[in-house]
Amino acid sequence: MNTRQLPCVSVCVGPEIVAFFRSVRTSTVFVGAGGIRMDLGLGEDDPLEYEVKKAMVESADKTVALIDSSKWKSPAVRFVIPMADLPAVLTDKNADRGQLDRLRVGGIHIVSV
């Protein structure tokens, strides 16, 4: 089996995990991000995590982003989904208000907890 758990995070990656998500269909998926760019979307630096998240997004009718405030200023090299394709973002109260306002103007529902 080529599946493995990445150190320091609770995520399984590998071709079997990607194949699983490609074999199912779901209404909603909740996806975290390694970073975010308003112009490019939810990002992920780790190539194995990127492949899993991309398969998750492609298996769902809609994707909800889970983004804590530390990710709003983190760059990424691979982008999973454009911001405009997200119906909602869940974040914490320390997230940048200017960026949240830009998302609201774009029609994205923001939930701050």
Secondary structure, 3 states (H helix, E strand, C coil): CCCEECCCCCCEECHHHHHHHHHCCEEEEEEECCEEECCCEEEECCHHHHHHHHHHHHCEEEEEEEECHHHHHCCCCEEEECHHHCCEEEECCCCCHHHHHHHHHCCCEEEEC
